[in-house]
Amino acid sequence: MHRLYLRPRRFLAKPRHADYYFGVSRDEAARSGLERHEATDSFLPFAGIQAQYAITDRLSAVVALRGELLTGSVKDSPMAGRSYTASGAAGLQFTF
């Protein structure tokens, strides 16, 4: 069995979550040289695509790619570096 999935989604990052990953505290700024930054909640749309290829009845190869658009105060964070993120993964899936 061969499958291809397209998964558009959106994620609303609450202030605590956004600040944890994209904020820079006063202490962190002093140690790193980055500007202090407080990230607030942000809307983060993303899309992913996943392909699955059956090697045998119980073993499949899986490849996935994901792109995420950073918006609002998250995009302006010195931790972000750009206005998007991209990631990928590959693996094997065994069905018991």
Helices and strands as residue ranges (DSSP letters): E 2-13, H 15-22, H 26-32, E 42-54, E 59-69, H 72-75, E 84-94
